Amino acid sequence: MDPDFQTLADKLPLQSLPVIGFFRNYPVDKFYFSNQFYLICGTSDNQWAYLCGQNPEDLIEVLQKFAFATLYFANVENWMLPAITQTHRIDWKLTTHRFFLPDTKDVLQPTMEYASLDISMAETIYRLSAYKDFTSVAYIKDRLSKDISAGIWQNGELVGWGLTHDDNSLGFLNVLPQWQGKGLGENLMKALILQKRNQNLPVFVNIEPHNVQSLNLVQKLGFVFDRQVSWLKLA
């Protein structure tokens, strides 16, 4: 990672969380900058352009240098959209609320037994995912091979699980309908949080605004709202 970006990240620790997380897992393909704004490209399931900075004029200059070499954008805040969509329309957009867990917040050990997942479970996770339009079996296999995960089994059946996204955020939390309301989601989140903390890594999540159940869970665990962000593909 460019050392000047690290200087910017130190000034914008929350905005840069997913950028640092993504490029901890994937190499930098190329980057563009203008003063205090960076656009950094890297490839997971697609080549993503990650945005980090606060000045709209710098963003416009960076986009001119970038020349829309990829149409997939991440870490997009609402104020960035007019510049990004000046010459392109939005094909799809996934908007979430980002929450982070302060380092000072204690999290208790899970009370249910859990274990890490392996890539043989990727098909099942994909089949039961509510985000099939935004993910793939290959992406889930990649995440399971690269980062932490947690699953809970009952009578040999996987009934709840969680893993991480390509930016190191916690996600993919899912509990089978017949096992909901029994505390599995909370136990899985605790397992993921403690694994991240054992690696001395920050803990954050991205949750769609209508997902009330997950919003309630993370706030119960002590997560704090940071900002609204989107992933989008241009056309």
N, C-alpha and C positions, 0 to 999 in steps of 0.2 A: 504494500500500500504506500502511496506517495506520502512522504513525511509531512508535507504541507497540509494534506488532508487530515492527518492526525492532529495537527494544530487546530484545524477547524472543528474536528470532532470533539476536542477538549472544550471548545467554546459552546458546542451544541450537543451535549452528551445524550439527550433524549432523542433528538431528531436523527442523530447518527447511529442509534442502536441497531436498526435493521441493516444499515449499510455495512457496518463493521461485522455484524453477524453473518451476512451473506458472503462477504469476501474472506471470512474465516474458513468457509467451506469450499469456495470456488475461486479460481484465479481471475485476476483482472484481465479482461480482453483489451480494453483501451479506456482512457479517461480524458475528459475535457474540463477545463476550469476557466473561470474569469473572476478575478479578485477573490471574493469569499464564497463562491458557488462552484460546486463540483457535480458533474454528471459522470458516473462510473459504470462501465458495461461489463457484465459477466454472464456466464451461461450455466443454467441449471436445466429446467425443462425447456426454456426458451432463453434467448439472449435478452437480459433485462437491463434497462437503463435506470440506475438508481440516482435519485436526486437528493442533494443536501446543500442547503444554504438559505438565506433569508431575503436576498435583494432581487426584486423582479427584473431590474435592468441587467443584472449579471446573468440571470436565468435566460433572458432573451439572447444575450451574446453567446452563451454556452450552446444553446439550441442551434444557433447559426453555424457554429463550428462543428457541431455534431451531425448536422444535415440529416437527422432522422435515420441514422444507420440501422436502427432497429425500431420497431413500432410498439414494443412492450415497455411500459414504464412502471416503476415501483417507488414507494415512499412519496406519493404525490399528494400534496396538500391542496385544498380548494383554491387558494390564491394563485397556484401555479397553472391551473387549467386554461385560463385565457391565452397564455403564451404557448402552451403545448398544442392547443387546438386552433391556432391561427390559420394553419395551412392543412390540417387534417381533422377528420371527424372521429368521434369515439365509436369503435366497433363494440366493445364491452367494457364495463367498469365494475370492479368489486370494491365497495366502500366499507371500511371497518372503523371501530373505535380502538385505539391503542391504549392499553393499560400496562403499567410497570409495577414491579414489586420492590419497594424500598429495601435496601440491605439491612435496615434496622428492624424489619418486620420478622418476628419469629414465626416459624411454621412447624407444627407438630408432626411427628412421624405418622405415616399411614397406619391405620388399624387393621387393614385387610392385606392379605398376602398378594404380592404382585411379582411379575418377572418381565424382563425385556422381551421384545418381539423380534422375530427374525423375518427375513425377506419372503419366506414361504407364506406369510400371512398377508402379503400385499394385495392379492386378489380379493380376499375377504374384506379388507379395509376399504378398498376401492368400491366394491359392489354395494357396500352399506353406507358409503359416503353421500352426504347431501350436496357435494360440490364436484360432481362428475364433469361439469362443463369447465372446471378450472384446474383439474388435476388428471393424473393418469396412473396406471399400475407402475410404469417405469419410474415416475417421479416418487411414488411411495417407496419403492424398492431402494431408490437412491437415498431417501431420507433415513430409512431403517438401517442402511449400511453405514451411514455417515454420522449418525447422532443418537441421542438417547431415545428411549421409548419405555412404555409401561403397559402391561396388560393384566387383566384379572380373569381367571378361569373359574368356572363352576361345573363340576362333574365332567371335566375334560373339554368343555366348550368355552371358547373365548367370548366373554360377555361384555367386556368393556376395555377400552384402550385409549392411549394418547401418545403422540410423538411430537415432532417438531417440523416446522416449515423450513424452507431453504435460507431464510434470514435468521435462523436460530430461535424464532419465537415458538412458544408452546402452542400446539394445535392438534387438529384431527381428533379432539376429544369426542368419544362416542360411547354410549351405553345402550345395549339392546333394550327395546321398549319394556319387556317383561321384567327387567332388572333395574329400571329407573326408580328413583325415589328411595333407594336403599343405601345411599352414601357412596356409591362406586365412583361417581364423577369427582367428588371431593378427594377421595383417596388417591385416585389417579393423578389429579393435579398436584397433590402433596408429593407424590413419588417423583413426578417430573421436576418440580421445584427443587427438591433436595438433591437430585442428580445434577442439576445445573449449578447449584451452590457448591457442590463437591468439586466442580470444575472451576470454581471461582468466576463464573460467567453471570452476566445480568439476566434477569428473568422478566420477560414481557410477553404479552399476548395481543392478538388482533381479533376483535369480535364484531360481527355484524350487529348494527344497532337494534334489529328486531329480535335478536337471540337473547331474550330476557333471562332465560334459565342460566346461560353461561355468564351473562353480565352479573347476575346476582351472586353466582358462585365466586367469581374472581374478587368481587368487592367484599364478600364475606371473608375471604382469605387475606385481605389487606392490600390488594392491588389498587393503584391510584390512576385515575384517568389522565392521559397525556394529551392526545390530539386525535383528530379524524384524519385518516389517510386512505388512499386508494391505490389499487393496482388497475392498470388499464391497457387495452390494446387499441391502437389507432387503425384506421382504414385509409 
